[in-house]
Amino acid sequence: MAVTDDIRSYLADQLRISEAGSLDADLPLVQNGIIDSIELMQVVSFLEKSYGISVDETEFLPSNLRTLNTMAAFVERKRA
């Protein structure tokens, strides 16, 4: 399963975001009110546990966590 699919599943199953399955992978999640900052922290924790990565506070940047696609690319960079 792709990272974006894993995040979509997490958003739907754990955060109960009904539109998670149809979200545009390039839609800014926090800026569009899909998730809030607390939920973003939960998503980051999920990514850390699921993919065995560690996210430093200096990495909490829009370029890493703005959209499903930027999150997936960030995870892939961290795993490389």
Secondary structure, DSSP 4 states (H G I P E B T S, - for coil): --HHHHHHHHHHHTS--TTGGG--TTS-TTTTTSS-HHHHHHHHHHHHHHHT----GGG--HHHHSSHHHHHHHHHHHH-
